[in-house]
Amino acid sequence: MARCGCAQGCFCNLEVEPPLVRDGNGSVLNPWTVGVNHEGHTGTEGVAASVGEHTGPGLVWDEGTARLQARLEPGGGITFGPSGGLAVIGDGGSDPAACVRTIAALPPAPDVVGADRLAGYHNPGNSPQGVDYCIAHQIDITGVPVCASADGIGVILEGDTTILRSGRCSIYESAPALLLDSDTIASAYVYAGSSDDPYVSTSERGARRGGWYGWLAPNYHMMLLPAFLQRLGGKSVALLDCHVGINPAPETSEAANVAAAIRGVLQICAQDWAIITASELINVSTIVNAGLTAGLASPRPTIWGETALPWPVEDVAASGAQWMILDRYYADEVFAAYRDAGIQVLMWGATRHSHRARVNQLGIRGGFSLDPVYYRGPERHDYRRGEDPWTHRRMAAGQLTFATDARAILGTNVRGYTEGTPATPPLHEDGPGLVIPGEWGNSQGRPAILIGRACPLPDPQNYRIRFDLMFKEVNPVTRNKMGLLFGAESDDDPYAWPPDNPDLNPAGFPEGPQGMYRVWQRASGAIGIGKWESETSTLTTLAEDTSSPAVAAGFWNTYELAVTPESISFTRTLAGGTEYVVTTDDTQYRGPYFFVEKEESFATQNPAPFIGKVRNLQALPGE
């Protein structure tokens, strides 16, 4: 019997009218199917397209986006707000205030994303380019450090130093901002490097390595607070941090900084979209008494996992503070204490997806990050496109290390290098790329750079990673190696922090996770694949080829890692096309995160520093 009920075969004829379409003949093997097709749009999109052609007033079908949406009259009193909803802007004419991102309109916990120092891993902390970066990426809260000038105007400096330094700007002698008039400060030119040579110094370039975190902008003038607020324009909530950092100039005054911030907010009428933070409770009360939104900026603990509260909860509540940026070094119970008191807490220093997972688990309001685009993740706006930015001497989103976890971004051996002018010897004659300096990692295990711009991998079961490596110096007797760490379930940094070494690990960071694979190229030539079977095991070699020739200093070699559900292969290709391949059928780890690694010593070996380079790194779908 046919499905339609006919006793022998089907004699029914199914008729449909547009936009419905039919397929099949009604038989058991080829039953009728009915669908929608309206001018090439099928499925639910076809339904919306068909409805859109027959709408009444107020709705329109947008062919470009294939969406049925509200129809807005140009110059009318309604527009789309920043969250995509309808916003009433008055009875005619454009009203920019309707698109302002107010404090009241910020996302609920735990989804607020804040930019610390104008996303300081990518921009100088007081640059106009940094403001534009935060606006373009729709960051919820844009934070800047604020200090006062001698005449009471707020000044945006690169960090919490409050000192203008002659080595970084055109000021003739280094001086605290509080001793300089605002006109002198605003006329100072910041040496953040040109677009071709990002570098922050007035000195001769010489043989240096190029730019680092936070210095990827052309030169610019020092920015005053009113100019910053005007440029931001309420497209993001401003967080004006007035706290005084470690070892400040004697003239520095948090009270003066707060007074300058209040003056600027009232001048620009930014009351609804500005938060002012301080570290002294008496200054918080000053902000509240001015009718503005106040927050607290925590000190940075000296140890990881600090359990002592920086302020008593009852004192915070009495001060009127509504917000707090609380350093991620603090233990979970500290965050919970302020959260439970109704304070809107942002985790200060959160940059990784694992940090966001901690924010989510704690249920606090959000994160305050030097790399907010990566911290937010790819779900809303996918950043996992484009080519290797190192070719253009630029840092990448999610280019994080053990040093950035400690917010150390300017030291000689911790910064993330790109290269300046290619023609300058000795480092630039062999083409651009990421430079990993000698002694980077302090001769500890697993010093690595997260390739966050490609993570999490869309399909961690099936992918390829292609890249080039160069050893600038070669000592084949050592076990120097470069390669990848991959298959990790988390983007937590894998660095082997030494637990009992206060010189290398003063904060007492725990050792990073090691549940992952490693592929390596040794200076001696050997290539291999290994893994840590557990968080406490030593590395197990799964495959190694010692016939691969020793690397030559200053020459590029090309590599490909291929991961499938059933196997892993690692290929080295020499300049002449000769390939060396190692494979394994191990399937223990298939996590979506990977890192570039450069390890300079092995076990009890003496350190053997060398400069390494990486270029042309691509994460590709599996074949």
Beta strands, then each sheet from edge to edge (+ up, - down):
strand 1: 20-23
strand 2: 33-38
strand 3: 41-42
strand 4: 59-62
strand 5: 67-70
strand 6: 78-80
strand 7: 86-88
strand 8: 112-115
strand 9: 141-148
strand 10: 154-156
strand 11: 163-164
strand 12: 175-176
strand 13: 189-190
strand 14: 220-221
strand 15: 223-224
strand 16: 237-241
strand 17: 274-278
strand 18: 293-297
strand 19: 323-327
strand 20: 344-348
strand 21: 366-369
strand 22: 434-436
strand 23: 448-450
strand 24: 463-471
strand 25: 481-488
strand 26: 517-522
strand 27: 527-532
strand 28: 539-545
strand 29: 557-563
strand 30: 568-573
strand 31: 579-584
strand 32: 593-599
strand 33: 612-621
sheet 1: 1+ 2- 3+
sheet 2: 4+ 5-
sheet 3: 6+ 7-
sheet 4: 15+ 10- 9+ 8+ 21+ 20+ 19+ 18+ 17+ 16+
sheet 5: 11+ 12-
sheet 6: 13+ 14-
sheet 7: 22+ 33- 24+ 29- 30+ 31-
sheet 8: 23+ 32- 25+ 26- 27+ 28-
end
